[in-house]
Amino acid sequence: MMRRLSVAALLATLPALAACGGVPAAVLGGLGAAGSVYSAIDKITQATSPFITTACAEYEQGKAAADARVGAGIVAPATVIKVAAIKSFGDAACAAGSGPPSGDPLSTAIWLGQLVGQITTLTAPPV
């Protein structure tokens, strides 16, 4: 009995749902336009974020210290390769032309701080 009721309800609502066929497409099309506007606003917000600016400044300091140790030849060759890989991410995030990656500026700043920690740890003198 319950199964017949659910099938009857489905058959009764089917014409109403079919009449709304164009609505989801229109809504999704509007979301696409809104998404591009949001993306542009997101980039502007991140470019002017003090979190990103501070994190990039700290990244540059950590990178300079790592470059000095690598340049002095006191870092193992395998470590130099790891540092170069980490620096590629930090350099891309702090590049003047491209701006920071999409997402939350605070999360990006925290991520950059983790990159600084990795570079500093890898190039620190042994204790």
N, C-alpha and C positions, 0 to 999 in steps of 0.2 A: 504494500500500500504506500509506504513512504517513497519507494523508488518511483512509482507512478506519479506521485505528487511532484517530485523534483524534476522529472522529465516534462511534465505538463508546465511547470513554472519556466523551465528553459525554453520550451516551444512558445510560450506566451511572450517572453521577453525578447526572443530572437528578432522579430521585425523592428522593435525599438532600437536594438543594438545595431542592426544593419543600417538604419537611418542615420546613425551617428558615424558612419564609416569615414567621412571626410574630416571629422573633428580631430581625431588623433593625429592625422597628418598635419593639419594646420597648427595644432599645439606643438608638435615636435619641430616643425619649421620655425616657429617662434622661439622655441628654446635654442635652436641653433644660432639664430641671430643674437639672442641674449647672451649666449655663451661666448661669442666673439667680442661683444662689448665687455663682458666680465673679464675676459682674458686681457684686453687692453688696459682696463682699470687695474687689474692685478699686477701687470708689469710696471705701471706708473707708481703704484703704491710701494712695490718692492724696491724700485730704483731710488725712492726718496726715504726709505726706511732707515732710521738711525741704527737699528739692530744690524742690518746688512753692512752699513758703513763701518761700524765699530768692529764687526767680525772680520771684514776684509782687511782692516788696518792691523788687527792682531794676526791674521793669517800672513800678511806681508812680513811682519816682524819674525814670526816663526820660520817662514821660508828663508829669510835673510840669514838667520842663525844656522839653519840646516845647510844653506848654500856655502856658508863660511867653513863649516866642518867638512863638507864634501870637497870643497876646493882645496882644503889643507891636506886632504888625502888620509884622514884619520877614520874614515868610515869604510866598512867592508864593501866590496863591489856588489854583492847581493843586496845589501841595504840601499845602495845608491839607486838600484833599479826600483826598489819599493818606494823610495822617496820620490823618484821621478813620476811614478804612477799616481801617487797621492797628490803631488803638485799639479798634475794635469787637471784633476777635478777642481782643486782650489783656484787655479788660474782661470778655468772656464767660468766658475761662479763669480769671480771678482773682475772679470774682463770689462773694460769700460764700454766697449761696443755692444756686447751681447746682453749685458745685465745679468742679474741673478736668475737662477732657474725658477720655474713656476712653483707656487705653493705658499705656505705661510712664511712670512719674513723671519719670525722668531725661530721657527724650526730650521730654516736655512742657516741662520746665525749659529744655532746650536750645532748643526752639522759641520759648519766651517770650524767651529771650536774643536770638534772631534778630530778634524783633519790636522789642525795645529798640534793637538796632543799626540797624534800618531807620528807626525814628522819629528817633533821634539823628542819623543821616546826613542824612535829609531836612531836618531843621530846623537843621542846623549852619550857622554863618555862612560865607559864601563866603571862600575863601582867596586 
